[in-house]
Amino acid sequence: MFPYEIYVIHMAWGSGGKTRPVLAFIVSESSVDIYQITTQYDSKSKEIKELYFKINDWVQAGLDRESYVDTGTLITLPIDAFKGKTPVGTLTDADKQRLFEFLSE
């Protein structure tokens, strides 16, 4: 498992949850810090949109639709949450550089 890989996992909350793509950001032996990926952008507030990073090369990243990285919350998951999972793709070098610059602002 490497940073910038995209996985599809079940994100649980309360009594519910949703299967969604996530971006592995920081990977250690015991945990993975991830950002959730969403296709929902137009209906969001200006404040929320400012936290969304557009993935320009979403097809090359293994995604089905135009997508955004929600940088508002970095979530830490145990490495076991990815056991048996293979990445659907990875960010291109251009999107990695743009994300780095986006997060540095």
Secondary structure, DSSP 8 states (H G I E B T S, - for coil): --TTEEEEEEEEETTEEEEEEEEEEEE-SSEEEEEEEES--TTS-HHHHTTEEEETTTTTTT-SS-EEEEEEEEEEEEGGGGTT---SEE--HHHHHHHHHHHH-
